[in-house]
Amino acid sequence: MPRLTSTSMRTAGLVLAVTSFLGGCRGGEPALTAPRTIVAPYDTSRGEVLWAVVPLRNESGTSLVDVGGMSDKLVAAVEQVEGVRCLPLNRTLQAMTVLGYSSLRTPADARSLAQAMGVDGVLVGSITAYDPYGPTLGLSLALYGRPGSMAQGRQPLDPRTLATKATETAPATWSREEGPVAVVSQHLDAKNHQVQMDARAYAEGRLKGPSALGWRRYLASMDLFSDFGAYRAVDELIKQEWVRLPGGVTGQRSATVQERER
């Protein structure tokens, strides 16, 4: 019987370890988990509701912000909503150029843009805080509906929400119908435990490949943290729309929607 040398023993051990690892990868592949889906309350019997996102304003006080990239992330977040589609950011920029808008300053501007683009809603907002080393992200968003779209006007808008709308014109001259149908203002600090819990829930079903950080990778990367922030802001807008349209257009949420939210 041939005698095994120390070198051959080390080689045999390495082969055995690699074989076991590959076998474990094939047999122990983790099951995929579906991420939480945001469901809009709109009537989609004649097609999905269409939104347009206006390029965000940078009010964070820092030049580190990639405003175009953050606006694209907001478009992507809207696209994830079931029942809502969103036009590409370039389409909105083209329409604003044709209309002569460098930015939207009044609800009338938002309605004109919605009419020109044939969309049901226009999302206007600003980046209020941005720190890639925290990370920290602040977003202020306002959703304006085209008259007669998104079941607008079924329930009067609470005047108190107008105080936080993401526009620059004094609200005293606006009627309720002219104001936004939903507004969101959020300040996400990665050190906040509630933000960490929300990021962990968002990461469920969205992790790409193995990572030593796991779900915490969304707190370690500003790019990923911005994805989470855009999703969370859109989620809050849709929640307000469920409140504005009691029970949605179907009278009450279906069991499918309730199951997805658990």
C-alpha positions in Angstrom: 0.0 0.0 0.0 1.5 3.4 -1.1 2.5 5.7 1.7 0.7 9.1 1.8 2.9 12.1 2.1 1.9 15.3 3.9 1.5 17.1 0.6 -0.8 14.4 -0.8 -2.8 14.5 2.4 -3.3 18.2 2.2 -4.3 18.0 -1.5 -6.9 15.2 -0.7 -8.3 17.3 2.2 -8.6 20.4 -0.1 -10.5 18.3 -2.7 -12.8 16.9 -0.1 -13.6 20.4 1.3 -14.3 21.8 -2.2 -16.5 18.9 -3.1 -18.5 19.2 0.2 -18.9 23.0 -0.4 -20.2 22.5 -3.9 -22.5 19.8 -2.8 -23.8 22.0 -0.1 -24.4 24.9 -2.5 -26.4 22.6 -4.8 -28.5 21.0 -2.1 -28.8 23.9 0.4 -29.7 26.8 -1.9 -31.9 29.2 0.1 -35.5 29.6 -1.0 -36.4 32.8 -2.7 -38.7 35.2 -0.8 -41.1 37.6 -2.6 -40.7 41.2 -1.5 -43.6 43.2 -0.1 -45.7 44.6 -2.9 -47.3 48.1 -2.8 -50.9 48.0 -4.1 -52.6 51.2 -5.2 -56.3 51.8 -4.6 -57.2 53.0 -8.1 -59.6 51.5 -10.5 -57.5 49.8 -13.2 -60.4 48.3 -15.1 -59.5 50.6 -18.0 -55.8 50.4 -17.6 -53.2 51.3 -15.0 -52.9 54.8 -13.6 -50.0 56.8 -15.1 -47.7 59.1 -13.2 -44.9 61.4 -14.2 -42.0 62.4 -11.8 -40.6 65.9 -12.0 -36.9 66.1 -11.4 -36.3 66.7 -7.7 -34.9 69.9 -6.4 -31.8 69.9 -4.2 -32.5 71.6 -1.0 -30.1 69.5 1.1 -27.4 72.1 1.3 -24.8 69.8 -0.2 -23.6 69.4 -3.8 -22.9 65.6 -3.2 -26.4 64.8 -4.3 -26.9 63.2 -7.8 -30.3 64.8 -8.4 -30.9 63.0 -11.6 -30.0 59.7 -10.1 -32.3 60.2 -7.1 -35.1 61.2 -9.4 -34.6 58.0 -11.5 -34.8 56.0 -8.2 -38.2 57.7 -7.5 -39.4 56.6 -11.0 -38.2 53.1 -10.3 -40.0 53.1 -6.9 -43.3 54.2 -8.5 -42.9 51.5 -11.2 -42.9 48.9 -8.4 -46.4 49.9 -7.3 -49.1 47.5 -8.5 -51.7 49.5 -10.5 -49.4 52.5 -11.3 -47.0 53.0 -14.1 -44.5 55.9 -14.4 -43.1 57.6 -17.5 -39.3 57.8 -17.8 -37.7 60.9 -16.4 -36.5 62.0 -19.9 -40.1 62.2 -21.1 -41.0 64.6 -18.3 -37.9 66.7 -19.0 -38.9 66.9 -22.7 -42.4 68.0 -21.9 -41.3 70.6 -19.4 -38.9 72.0 -22.1 -41.7 72.3 -24.6 -43.9 74.0 -22.1 -41.1 76.3 -21.0 -40.9 75.1 -17.4 -37.6 74.9 -15.7 -39.4 73.8 -12.6 -43.0 73.6 -11.4 -44.0 76.4 -9.0 -47.8 76.3 -8.8 -50.5 73.6 -8.9 -51.5 75.2 -12.3 -48.1 74.2 -13.6 -48.6 70.7 -12.4 -52.0 70.4 -14.1 -50.7 71.9 -17.3 -47.9 69.3 -17.4 -50.3 66.5 -16.6 -52.6 67.5 -19.4 -49.8 67.9 -21.9 -48.3 64.5 -21.0 -51.7 62.7 -20.7 -50.8 61.4 -17.2 -53.1 61.0 -14.2 -50.7 62.3 -11.6 -47.5 64.4 -11.3 -45.1 63.8 -8.5 -43.1 67.0 -7.4 -40.6 67.1 -4.6 -37.2 68.0 -3.2 -34.2 66.4 -1.5 -34.1 68.0 1.9 -31.2 66.1 3.5 -28.4 64.0 2.1 -25.4 62.5 3.9 -23.7 59.5 2.3 -21.6 58.8 5.4 -24.6 58.4 7.8 -26.3 57.6 5.7 -29.1 60.1 5.9 -31.8 61.0 3.3 -34.6 63.5 3.5 -37.4 63.6 0.9 -40.4 65.9 0.6 -43.0 64.9 -2.1 -46.4 66.1 -3.3 -48.7 64.2 -5.6 -50.9 66.3 -7.9 -53.8 64.6 -9.7 -55.2 65.7 -13.1 -58.8 66.8 -12.6 -61.1 63.8 -12.9 -58.3 61.3 -12.6 -57.4 58.8 -9.7 -61.0 59.3 -8.4 -59.9 62.8 -7.3 -62.3 64.7 -5.0 -64.2 61.8 -3.5 -63.0 62.9 -0.1 -62.0 66.5 0.8 -58.3 66.9 1.5 -57.4 67.8 5.0 -56.2 71.5 4.9 -53.5 70.7 7.5 -51.6 68.6 4.9 -51.2 71.7 2.7 -48.8 73.2 5.2 -46.1 70.6 4.3 -46.5 70.5 0.5 -43.4 70.5 -1.6 -44.1 73.8 -3.5 -42.9 77.3 -3.2 -46.1 79.3 -3.7 -48.2 80.6 -0.8 -51.1 78.2 -0.2 -53.6 81.0 0.6 -54.6 81.4 -3.0 -55.2 77.7 -3.7 -58.5 75.8 -3.3 -58.6 72.2 -2.0 -59.0 70.9 -5.6 -55.8 72.8 -6.6 -53.7 71.4 -3.8 -51.9 68.1 -3.8 -53.9 64.9 -3.2 -51.1 63.5 -1.0 -47.9 64.8 0.6 -45.0 63.1 2.3 -42.0 64.5 4.2 -39.5 62.0 5.6 -36.1 62.2 7.2 -34.4 58.8 7.2 -31.4 58.4 9.5 -29.7 55.0 9.4 -29.0 55.2 13.1 -32.7 55.3 13.9 -33.9 51.9 15.0 -37.3 52.3 13.2 -35.5 53.1 10.0 -33.3 50.1 10.5 -36.4 47.9 11.0 -38.0 49.3 7.8 -34.8 48.8 5.9 -34.7 45.2 7.0 -38.3 44.6 5.9 -37.5 46.2 2.5 -34.4 44.0 2.1 -36.5 40.9 2.5 -36.7 39.4 -1.0 -34.3 41.9 -2.5 -30.8 40.7 -1.4 -28.6 40.0 -4.4 -26.2 37.2 -3.7 -24.4 36.3 -0.5 -23.2 39.2 1.7 -21.5 39.3 5.1 -23.7 42.3 5.9 -27.0 40.7 4.9 -29.8 43.2 5.1 -27.5 45.8 6.7 -25.9 46.4 3.3 -28.8 48.8 2.7 -27.5 50.9 5.6 -23.8 50.7 4.5 -24.4 51.9 0.9 -25.9 55.3 0.1 -26.9 54.0 -3.3 -28.9 51.2 -1.7 -30.2 53.4 1.1 -31.5 55.8 -1.5 -33.4 52.9 -3.2 -35.0 52.1 0.1 -35.8 55.8 0.8 -37.5 56.3 -2.5 -39.6 53.1 -2.0 -40.6 54.2 1.5 -41.7 57.6 0.3 -43.8 56.2 -2.4 -45.3 53.7 0.0 -46.3 56.5 2.3 -48.0 58.3 -0.6 -50.0 55.2 -1.5 -51.0 54.7 2.1 -52.4 58.3 2.1 -54.3 57.5 -1.2 -56.0 54.5 0.5 -57.1 57.0 3.2 -58.3 59.6 0.7 -60.3 57.0 -1.1 -61.9 55.0 1.7 -61.7 51.3 0.9 -60.3 52.2 -2.6 -62.5 51.9 -5.7 -63.7 48.5 -4.8 -65.3 49.4 -1.4 -62.7 47.5 0.6 -59.4 45.8 0.3 -59.3 42.3 -1.1 -58.0 39.4 0.9 -55.1 39.2 -1.6 -54.0 42.8 -0.7 -54.3 42.1 3.1 -52.2 38.9 2.7 -49.4 40.8 0.9 -49.2 43.3 3.7 -48.7 40.8 6.4 
